[in-house]
Amino acid sequence: MDRFVVFDVETPNEQNTRMSAIGITVVENGRVVDSFASLVNPETYFNPFNIALTGITPEAAEQAPSFGTLWPEIGPMLESGLLIAHNAPFDLGVLGRCLRAYCIDADRYTRYACTVRMSRKLQPNLPDHRLNTLCAYWEIALDHHRADSDSLACAELLIRYLDRGADLSEFIRTYDLKKFHTLKPAEEKALRAEGFLQ
């Protein structure tokens, strides 16, 4: 596996069923080769907490494309390699709920790895494993809770782990984008036996 698609989403409210921004950074052979970022019109309400956290206002997102409009562009990118995110189940859950909301037919199961899990195993002595803490440790530039910056920072973190010989195979899991959860090993085994997973 030498192509990683690192992504981050921001959400407009506490329901986390829509996104207000997405950032995607593609890593191949240990370096960043492509990126994409956009505000997203979530076509729903904004919570004041999320506005303060992300800096994204309803007015800023109003003229942005909806997730359904963006999917033909971002779908092929997201499906082109192993997905990576920091606290990946959150981002994958938002992605899955957006796919459902816009009635988009995409692959149900996706393989992914989470840099939170990686950092807990590879850097156990840090006080916590938040992205800003890790970026401070590695001196990675970060404008936190901005999807483009978060995805690039996560990609840079991944590259540092790969450069130091990290074996990602132990961190790779499978996410069910229709039921919004990471498969347990027994579930994966059963789906492979039935031919639903490779």
C-alpha positions in Angstrom: 0.0 0.0 0.0 1.7 3.2 -1.1 -1.2 5.6 -1.8 -2.9 7.2 1.2 -5.8 9.5 1.1 -5.8 11.7 4.2 -9.0 13.6 4.9 -10.6 15.8 7.4 -14.1 17.2 7.7 -15.7 20.0 9.7 -19.3 20.0 10.7 -21.9 22.7 11.1 -23.6 21.4 14.2 -23.7 18.8 17.0 -25.5 16.2 14.9 -22.4 15.5 12.8 -24.6 14.3 9.9 -23.4 16.9 7.4 -20.1 18.6 6.6 -19.3 22.3 6.2 -15.8 21.7 4.9 -13.6 19.0 3.6 -9.8 18.7 3.1 -8.1 15.9 1.3 -4.3 15.3 1.0 -2.9 12.4 -1.1 0.3 10.8 -0.1 2.2 8.5 -2.5 5.6 7.0 -1.8 6.1 9.1 1.3 5.3 12.5 -0.1 2.3 14.7 -0.8 1.3 14.5 -4.4 -2.2 16.1 -4.5 -4.7 18.0 -2.4 -8.2 19.3 -2.4 -10.2 21.6 -0.1 -13.6 23.2 -0.2 -16.2 24.7 2.0 -19.4 22.6 1.8 -23.0 24.0 2.0 -24.4 21.6 4.5 -28.0 22.6 3.7 -28.8 22.6 7.4 -28.4 24.8 10.5 -25.2 26.0 12.1 -24.6 25.7 15.8 -22.8 28.7 17.4 -20.2 26.3 19.0 -19.3 24.9 15.6 -19.1 28.4 14.1 -16.7 29.4 16.8 -14.6 26.2 16.5 -14.3 26.2 12.7 -14.7 29.8 11.8 -17.3 28.7 9.1 -20.4 30.8 9.1 -23.7 30.1 7.3 -23.0 33.1 5.1 -19.5 31.6 4.1 -21.0 28.2 3.3 -24.1 29.5 1.5 -22.4 29.9 -1.9 -20.3 26.7 -1.5 -21.3 23.5 -3.3 -23.3 20.9 -1.5 -21.8 17.5 -0.7 -23.9 16.0 -3.6 -22.4 18.4 -6.0 -18.9 17.8 -4.8 -19.1 14.0 -4.7 -18.2 13.4 -8.4 -14.9 15.2 -7.8 -14.1 14.0 -4.3 -15.5 10.5 -4.6 -12.8 9.2 -6.9 -10.1 10.8 -4.7 -11.5 9.2 -1.5 -11.8 5.8 -3.2 -8.3 5.8 -4.7 -6.2 4.7 -1.7 -6.2 3.8 2.0 -8.2 6.4 3.9 -6.4 8.1 6.8 -7.7 10.5 9.3 -7.1 11.7 12.9 -9.9 10.2 14.9 -11.0 8.5 11.7 -14.3 7.0 12.9 -15.6 10.5 13.4 -14.8 11.6 9.9 -15.9 8.4 8.4 -19.2 8.6 10.3 -19.9 12.1 8.8 -18.9 10.8 5.4 -21.3 7.9 5.6 -24.2 10.0 6.8 -23.6 12.5 4.0 -23.6 9.6 1.5 -27.0 8.5 3.0 -28.4 12.0 3.1 -27.7 12.6 -0.6 -28.6 9.0 -1.7 -25.2 8.4 -3.2 -24.3 4.8 -4.0 -20.7 4.2 -2.9 -18.7 1.3 -1.7 -20.2 0.2 1.7 -17.0 -1.0 3.2 -13.8 1.1 3.2 -10.4 0.3 4.6 -8.8 2.9 6.8 -6.2 3.7 9.5 -6.4 6.3 12.3 -3.4 8.4 13.3 -4.8 8.7 16.8 -4.4 4.9 17.2 -1.0 5.1 15.6 0.2 7.8 17.8 -1.0 6.1 21.0 1.0 3.0 20.0 4.1 4.8 18.5 4.3 7.7 21.0 2.9 6.5 24.3 4.7 9.0 26.4 3.0 12.1 25.1 0.5 13.8 27.4 -2.3 13.3 24.9 -2.7 12.4 21.2 -4.6 15.4 19.9 -3.6 16.6 16.5 -2.3 20.0 17.9 -0.2 18.2 20.5 1.4 15.9 17.9 2.0 18.8 15.5 3.7 20.8 18.2 5.9 17.8 19.0 6.9 17.2 15.3 6.9 21.0 14.4 4.2 20.6 11.8 2.3 23.7 10.8 -1.3 23.6 11.9 -4.3 26.0 11.6 -6.5 23.7 13.7 -10.1 22.9 12.8 -9.5 24.1 9.2 -10.1 21.1 7.0 -7.3 21.8 4.6 -4.7 22.4 7.3 -5.9 19.4 9.4 -5.7 17.0 6.5 -2.2 18.2 5.5 -1.0 18.1 9.1 -2.3 14.6 9.4 -0.6 13.6 6.2 2.7 15.1 7.5 2.3 13.1 10.7 1.7 9.9 8.7 4.8 10.6 6.6 6.9 10.9 9.7 5.7 7.6 11.1 6.3 5.9 7.7 9.8 7.5 7.5 10.6 5.9 10.9 9.5 2.4 9.7 6.0 2.2 11.2 4.1 -0.9 10.1 0.6 0.3 9.2 -0.8 -3.1 8.8 -1.6 -3.5 12.5 -3.7 -0.2 12.3 -5.8 -1.0 9.2 -9.4 -1.5 10.0 -12.7 -1.7 7.9 -15.5 0.8 8.3 -19.1 0.2 7.4 -20.3 3.4 5.8 -24.0 2.4 5.9 -24.1 1.3 9.6 -21.5 3.9 10.7 -19.1 1.7 12.7 -15.8 0.0 12.5 -16.1 -3.8 11.9 -15.0 -6.1 14.6 -12.5 -8.8 13.6 -15.3 -11.5 13.6 -17.4 -9.3 11.3 -14.5 -8.8 8.9 -13.8 -12.6 8.9 -17.4 -13.4 8.1 -17.7 -10.8 5.3 -14.5 -12.1 3.8 -15.8 -15.7 3.9 -18.9 -14.5 2.1 -16.9 -12.6 -0.5 -17.9 -9.1 0.5 -14.4 -8.1 1.5 -11.1 -8.9 -0.2 
